[in-house]
Amino acid sequence: MVDQNPLQVMPSMADDLARVEAELVASVRSGDDFLTEIASHLISAGGKRVRPGFCIAAAATALTVDAPASPAAVTGGVAVELVHLGSLYHDDVMDEAVVRRTVDSVNARWGNLKAILAGDFLLARASELAAGLGVEVAGLLAATIGRLCEGQVLELRHAFDLGRTEDSYLRAIEGKTASLLASSCRIGGIVADLPREHTDALTDFGRSYGMAFQLVDDVLDLVATEAELGKPAGHDLEEGVYTLPVILTLASARGAELRSLLGGDRLADGRDGAPLDDVSRRRAIDIVRDGDGIAATIARARDHADQGRAALERLPDSPGVTGLSAAADYLLDNVEAAAA
């Protein structure tokens, strides 16, 4: 499991992320102490801060030597992280989650209504920061929030759908995950005033990495331990979110057995699987682990990571390029070790 920001290979990144952390805390202060407490809950719980790290690393592709990030790059990183955090508040309400990052979820501690409003507050703060970075950044972040919603709606439409296609899955993760990582890199390029072709290359990298990131995350949900995940393995299965390893297994020789566990034997059209009890969840995980779906999903993730590295080859050497490339390597090494 990834236990640190993989961009720490850049010597200045630790200090830059400390600046991000301080600005995150400051950005959610409200005139209402209660709202400040709720809005800062997941910030205090920590996180790898991959998205702000990517924004900072993308801006660092303008440099020839390692140096502290500009104030604009840090602020851009804070804005994208606030969008990410706001989406987590909303996701936990939809999933009825009780734990996030090993602490109580916001909805579990304060209720759904307060969690939704606090998530909205984080998105509003992100938009305010983006507006201070210029019209292009503000428009990009607004469009990205829209893409996140589209991806999440597409996933919800296919909850408990045993006929979910690979294409539907890929379109959902491009919206809900890859779009924000692509925008993190693009914002870094914009605030560093990079040539348009360089900013486009960074955007392509972020999107490809984002696809690989979600594929890896979906594998880890099935192969990592509860201690590593901070929640029971197979949580997506339990929620009726059938990810690529499951989709591939359903199409394999073990598909009938898995379909029966997920509820397909009780439904005439093969759709709308049923929630799993603990015994069925563990059996379903074993079926997926024993098949080829995990290895095939990791291979797809590696293909996306390779596309991302190819995008970086369109850029001159720099500390930022080194850091971003290392992050792609770290991502795949991490999941392959967990799946071994």
Stockholm file with secondary structure:
# STOCKHOLM 1.0

chainA/1-340         MVDQNPLQVMPSMADDLARVEAELVASVRSGDDFLTEIASHLISAGGKRVRPGFCIAAAATALTVDAPASPAAVTGGVAVELVHLGSLYHDDVMDEAVVRRTVDSVNARWGNLKAILAGDFLLARASELAAGLGVEVAGLLAATIGRLCEGQVLELRHAFDLGRTEDSYLRAIEGKTASLLASSCRIGGIVADLPREHTDALTDFGRSYGMAFQLVDDVLDLVATEAELGKPAGHDLEEGVYTLPVILTLASARGAELRSLLGGDRLADGRDGAPLDDVSRRRAIDIVRDGDGIAATIARARDHADQGRAALERLPDSPGVTGLSAAADYLLDNVEAAAA
#=GR chainA/1-340 SS CCCSCGGGGSTTHHHHHHHHHHHHHHHTCCSSHHHHHHHTHHHHTCCCCHHHHHHHHHHHTTCSSCCCCCHHHHHHHHHHHHHHHHHHHHHHHHHTCSEETTEECHHHHHCHHHHHHHHHHHHHHHHHHHHHTCHHHHHHHHHHHHHHHHHHHHHHHTTTCTTCCHHHHHHHHIIIIIHHHHHHHHHHHHHTTCCHHHHHHHHHHHHHHHHHHHHHHHHHHHHSCHHHHTSCTTHHHHTTCCCHHHHHHHTSTTHHHHHHHHTGGGCTTSCCCCCCCHHHHHHHHHHHHHSSHHHHHHHHHHHHHHHHHHHHTTSCCCHHHHHHHHHHHHHHHHHHHHHC
#=GC SS_cons         CCCSCGGGGSTTHHHHHHHHHHHHHHHTCCSSHHHHHHHTHHHHTCCCCHHHHHHHHHHHTTCSSCCCCCHHHHHHHHHHHHHHHHHHHHHHHHHTCSEETTEECHHHHHCHHHHHHHHHHHHHHHHHHHHHTCHHHHHHHHHHHHHHHHHHHHHHHTTTCTTCCHHHHHHHHIIIIIHHHHHHHHHHHHHTTCCHHHHHHHHHHHHHHHHHHHHHHHHHHHHSCHHHHTSCTTHHHHTTCCCHHHHHHHTSTTHHHHHHHHTGGGCTTSCCCCCCCHHHHHHHHHHHHHSSHHHHHHHHHHHHHHHHHHHHTTSCCCHHHHHHHHHHHHHHHHHHHHHC
//
